[in-house]
């Protein structure tokens, strides 16, 4: 499966690659990032957004701003599900990995300002790199705040943590997208480590030099002058993709329309009101995380420095290796293989979630099944007529759990048969013809009037 960005489609192993989205204000940086996030969601790949400008909460809503969008959790202040503070970075990383959820960390208005933002992203990045288990993608807005061209003072820990996420994350299944207005304000060593450049309208001569450094480092083939001359005049939502190693592409692109809400403060004029939404899809996570927010007492004694802090000087210059050029055929084969592995992992995680849900429902039934009384003679009669095939097994499962409703997918998983087998629909129709099972929408249940 491909990720549809509009005029270009890219393989889903983009989830573990490093991108830069660069453009002047209002040219479509965050919009493009949100389109990528929508595509990750469609492919069961979780993502995390660091959002100091407080616009990514729009992913929770449909494009019209009135209905449900993506089932993500928003940490923050104004539009948040869970209130945010500077010391929650490690805890959020642990929860994201454990629950396999997507979230937005909106640091806009967080007490402590930029110092708190930098502390939080450093703690999150260090912890995620340490414990990550499955592929995940991290979007970082205003990237220059965390990996600036000049690193000094208290920025050392933040710089190292975020830089390591970019450089070392790819070997751990972590992809990163840096989003920034200026190419020249992102640390050069970090910028050159990114696989793919998405460049939209831009005018600065300094940014031209930074982009030229990126092109030269990657030995990127393409008309750089044509690329640079077009940047000041690009329409909103149109830009260039330059990906010499990951995709083997250099072409002009147009981003598709978002399927989720794009907050526009200038148009809304501060009048937008967040609608009340049914948050069942994320409410369990919100409740669990909120309940766990008990402040721990910090142990007294000598503070031990982290490895990251001890090595902030030595890692300020990243270890850079020159890329090896590959043919387009090899690039396509590699991306196809990596994408298939990601799809397989995503499907396994999805099915594990369904199995857990079924097991939970069955466990609840064990305690409350006595509330539904069904004639054992009738059950035995239809069981004998349906036999030991799929229809018989499905009927037996429903008769053992008479008080609950199940989808076809849940039933197939519970009885150990493939959902998409050629005879599945016929077997379910056969079971329904007995009248011993009733159906409401896509839910099946034993008929208590047997």
Buried (B, 14 or more C-beta within 10 A) or exposed (E): BEBBBBEBEBBBBBBBBBBBBBBBEBBBBBBBBBBBBBBBBBBBBBBBBBBBBBBBBBBBBBBEBEEBBBBBBBBBBEBBBBEBBBBBBBBBBBBBBEBBBBBBBBBBEBEBEBEBBBBBBBBBBBBBBEBBEBBBBBBBBBBBBBBBBEBEEEBBBBBBBBBBBBBEBBEBBBBBBBBBBBBBBBBBBBBBBBBBBBBBBBEBEEBBEBBBBBBEBBEBEBEBEEBBEBBEEBEEBBBBBBBBBBBBBBEBBBBBEBBBBBBEEEEEEEEBEBEEBEBEBBEEBBEEBEEEEEEEEEEEEEEEEBEBBEBBEEBBEBEEEEBEBBEEEEBBEBBEEBBBBBBEBBEEBEEEEBEEBBEEBBEEBEEEBEEBEBEEEBBEBBBEEBEEEBBBBBBBBBBBBBBBBBBBBBBBBBBEBEEEEEEBEEBBEBBBEBEBBBBEEEEBBBBEEB
